[in-house]
Amino acid sequence: MKMYIKPLIIVIILLSLISGQALAAEYADTLRVGIYYGSGAVSSLDVKSDIGIYAGIVADREFTPVALSETGSAVIEPDTVESVPAHHVLYSSHQTPDEAFASAVTLVDAGMEVFLGYVNSAYCVLGGSYKNNNDALWAAENLAVKGTPIEVSAKAVRAVDAATKKILFVTDDSSKGLGVYSKDFENPDALLKISGSAKGTYRGGFECRRLTDTAMTVTNIVPVESYLYSVVCREMSSSWNVEALKAQAVCARNFALGRINYHKQYGFDVCRTVCCQAYSTDADQSESVHTAVDETRGILLFYEDELVQAVYSSSMGAYTESVENVWGSKFPYLVSVENPYEDTENIYNGKWTKTLTASRATEIMNSKGYNIGDVIEIKVVERTPSGGVLKLMVRGTGGEKIFERESCRSIFSEVTYSQRYTVEKGGQTIKPVVYVADGSNKTSAFTLGSVSVLSGDKSVKTVSEACSVSNGKAKKQYKTTQTSGDANTYTFSGEGWGHGVGMSQYGAKGMADSGFDFEEILTHYYTGTHLELAY
C-alpha cells in the first residue's frame, strides 16, 4: 500500500510535542449514526448480546458503564408507569458509579431490591417504580430502609433486563443519554443485535434519548473505521474490483468526517439512509470490503489543506456535473470531468426513458404548491456545458414556472433519474444532445441540427439525422428519433442515476477494471486533489 503522509514543518512538530492529543483529535474517532429518529423514533428497543450487556450513560461520544445484565438481553423504554412518568424511591446520590454501586450492594445485603440511575447529574441508588407520589412516599417511609420519593421527567429512559423483568438502570438528565453496549464494550468488533425496521447486528453501542415526551431517538455510536465497513458494503457491490472499493472507502470516510453534528437537532452526525450514506448491519459485510477499508485506514482526500466534500452517485453518463450547476455552491474540485469508463449502456438506470402525462404533471405541480393551471408544455430552456439541464420551463394554462439546477431533476423525480435528459411531447422529433470539444478542449452541448462539421471533402455540413462521435477511447452513436404517444404525453430520455456530482460509482468500477488504482480514480473525479494519511 502506498503511504500518503502530509509534510510536517517544525512548528507542527513542536506543537505535537506540547499537545499531541490536540492534533490527534482533529478528526473524530467515533461517529454518531441515527438509526431511529423523527417520525421513525421508537417506543422501545430490544437489545441482545451473547456475552452480556452494559447499561450506562453516554456523554457526547463517551460511554460510562454502570449496570450489567448477564442474561444478555435488555429492553430500553420510557421510564413510565401506565403511560405517566414513574415515581421512585431515592436512597442515595453519588459523584461516581463506583460509589453508587457500593451503596447499592449494602442495601441489597440488607434485603432491599434496588437499581442504579443517573438523575439530575448524579449517580443514584433507586428502588421501586410507582404511578404516583403517594405510593412512592408510602414505600419511602415504610420499607426497611428509609428514602425520598422522586418523580422522573417525561423524558426519562430505563433499561430493563428482558429475562428477569427487573430495572437495570434509569437516566433522567438533559445532557446525557442512556447507553447500551456489549459487555466487551472496549472491543471495536463487539456486536449488539437490535429490533425494529433496522433490526440486525451492529458494532459499537447505542444511545437512547427521548427528545419528545413520547418516542425514543436511537443512535449507533461506532468507531469511524467500523462504520465504513457498514457503508461500503451498501454503497458498492463487494464483488467489484478492490480498487473501486478503496475509492469508495475514502469517499465515505471523507463524507462522514465532514458531517460531524450535521443532524444536531437529533443529536447525531449522519443518518443511516442515502440522505447521508446507506448504512447496513454487520451481516452485509465481506472480506473484500474489510480489505478496502483496512488498506485505506486514515487516508483522506484533500484540496490543498481543505477536507474534500467527496460526494458521489451511482452513474453519470458521458460527463460528471459541476457542483455549481446542481446545488449552486462552488468548489474547485467538484467540476465537470469526462466519465469515459462508465458502461452507461449496460448498467441499471444507466440509460432510461420514462413518460409523464400532462394530467400527472399537473397533479405533481399542484401537490408541490405550483398552481399554474393545466400543464401544456415542458421544455428544457438552458443546458450546462456538459449537457445537464440547467433550466426547465413548465407552462400551464394559468402561468409558467422556471426550475433551475437540482430542481430540474427533483420536480418530476418519478421520471427523471438525473439532471441529464431530454424531454419531448408525444409524436414529436427528438434530437439528442451531442457533446463537442473546441480547439481549447472546452466541451459544449448541442442538439442534432445545430452542429456543423467539416467533412472529408472540406465542405461544411449540418448534422441533422445521425452522427458518430469519438473521444479517442470510445465511439458513441447519435440519431434523431420519433416519440410515440399523443400530444398530452411527455417523454423523458436520459442517462445517469443520481445528482451527478463527484465520483461516478460505476465509473470508478470501470476505471478499476481498466487498471487504475484508487488514487488515480479519486484524483480524476475530484480535480486538483491529493491523498494524505491523516490519522
Secondary structure, 3 states (H helix, E strand, C coil): CCCCCCCCCHHHHHHHHHCHHHHHCCCCCEEEEEEECHHHCECCEEEECCCCEEEEEEECCEEEEEEEECCCEEEEEECEECCEECEEEEEEEECCHHHHHHHHHHHHHCCCCCEEEEECCEEEEEEEEECCHHHHHHHHHHCCCCCEEEECCCCCEEEEECCCCCEEEEEECCCCEEEEEECCCCCCCCEEEECCCCCEEEECEEEEECCCCCCEEEEEEEEHHHHHHHHHHHHCCCCCCHHHHHHHHHHHHHHHHCCCCCECCCCECEECCCCCCCCCCHHHCCHHHHHHHHCCCCEEEEECCEECCCCEECECCCECCCHHHCCCCCCCCCCCCECCCCCHHHCCCCEEEEEEEHHHHHHHHHHCCCCCCCEEEEEEEEECCCCCEEEEEEEECCEEEEEECCHHHHCCCCCCCCCCEEEEECCCEECCEEEEECCCCCEEEEECCCEEEECCCCCEEEECCEEEEECCCCEEEEECEECCCCCCEEEEEEECECCCCCEEHHHHHHHHHCCCCHHHHHHHHCCCCEEEECC
